[in-house]
Amino acid sequence: MISDQTALKDIRELWQGVETLRGRVQRTLLGSFANGGHSVILIADIAHNLPFIHACAVLNDVLEQLAKQKRFDCKSRFLGSLLDASRDKLHWDDFAIVRDAADERNRVAHEGHVVSRADCWKYIDAIRKEFMAWGILVA
C-alpha cells in the first residue's frame, strides 16, 4: 500500500519500536506483580500507555504517507482528521476500533487519562491488524 520503499522501511522500524517497548514493559512489570498491591496495577496500566501512544504515532505516520501518495485527500497532519478522510478511501478491517484508539490517545495526551492495559493491547493489536492487511507489516 505504501509505494515509497524508504518510508515503508522507516514505518516498519517504528512499529518494531512499539513491539519492543510493549515487550519490555510487560517483562519488567511481571516481576513487580509478585509484590502485589493496587499501585502496581496502576503503574502497569500507565506503562502500557507508552507503546499505545507510540502505536498511534506510527498510525499517524502511515496515514500521512498514504495521503502524500494521494490514496485519499487530507491537508491536516492530525490523526483524527487523517482517519476521517481515509475512512471511505482505504479498506479498513475495523475502522471503529481504530477511531476509538485515536480518541483514547487524545484523552491520554490532553487530559492525562490512563487507558487500561487490556485496552492498550486491544488498540495496538487492532492497528497491527490493519497494517498487516495493508501489507505494511509482514508476518
N, C-alpha and C positions, 0 to 999 in steps of 0.2 A: 504494500500500500504506500509506503514511503519510498519514493524513487531515488532520492538523494542518498547515496550509499554512505557518505560521511556522516550525514545527520542520523541515519539509521544506526550506524555503529555507535555514535555518541549516545543515542537513546537507549540502546541495549546495555551499554556500560552504566548509564544512570540507573536503569532498572536493576542491574546487578547490585548496585549500592542499596536499593530497597531490600532486596533479598538478604544481603549480608547483614545489614543493620537489624532487620527483623530477627534473624537467627542469633545474633549476638545478644540482643535484648532478651530473647527467650531463654537462652542458655544461662545468662547471668542471673536472671530472676528465678530460675528453677532452684538454685541454691538458697535464695532468700526465703522461699516458701517454707523451708524446714523450720524457720523461726516463728512462722505464723504471724497472726495479727492483721488487723484491718489496714494499717498503714502500708503493709507490704502489698496488699491487693491494690490499693490506690496508686502506689508507686509503679506497680506493674502496668496498670492502665495508662498512666501518664507516659511511661516509657514507650509503650506501643503506639502512642500518638506520633512519635518521631518518624518511624517508617511509613505510617499512614500519610502524614503531611508530605513526605518525600515522594510517595507514590502519586499523590495528586499533582505534585510539581512535574513529575515525568509525564503524566497525562496532559498537563498544560502544554509541555514542550511538543508532544506528539501532535496535539490539535493545532498548535501554531504552525508546525511544519506542514501539516496537511492543508491548512488554509493558504500557506505560501504556494503550495503546489496546485492551488485552485480546485481542490476537492470540494470545497464549499467556500462561501464568501463571508468573511468576518473581518472587520477592521480593528476589533478590540483584541487585546492580549490577555484579558481576564478569563479565567476558566469557565465561569458561568455563561458568559457571552459566547465563548467558543463552543461549549456544549450545546447551547440552544441553537446556534447557527448550523451545527453539524447534525442535529437530530434527524432530519429527514434526508440528509445527503450521504451519510455513512450508514453502513449496515451495523446496527447495534444489537447485540445479543440481549442485553438488559439495560436499556438506557436509564430506566427509573432508578435502579440501584446506584449507577454511576453518578446520576444527578444528585441523589441523596448524599453520596460521598462528598461531592463538591460543596453541598450546603453544610454538611457537618464540618468539613475542613474550614469553611468560613467561620463557623462558630468557635472552633479551636483558635484560629488565628486572630479573630477580632473580639472574642468575648472571654477567652481563657477557658472555654468549655473543655471537658475531658471526655473523649469518646471511649467507651468500654473496649477492653482488649478484644473481646469477641467481635464487636462491630468493626474495629480496625482491621482485623483479619478478613472479615466478610467483604469490606470495601477493597482492600488490597487484592484479594482473590478475584473480585469482580473486574477490577481494572486489568489484572493479568489476563483474565479470560478474554477480554476484548482485544488485548494486544496479541494474544495467541491467534485468535480468529482473523485478525488483520495481517498476520504474517510478520509482525514487528518482533515478537519473541518466538523462538522455536523451542520445541521440547528437548 
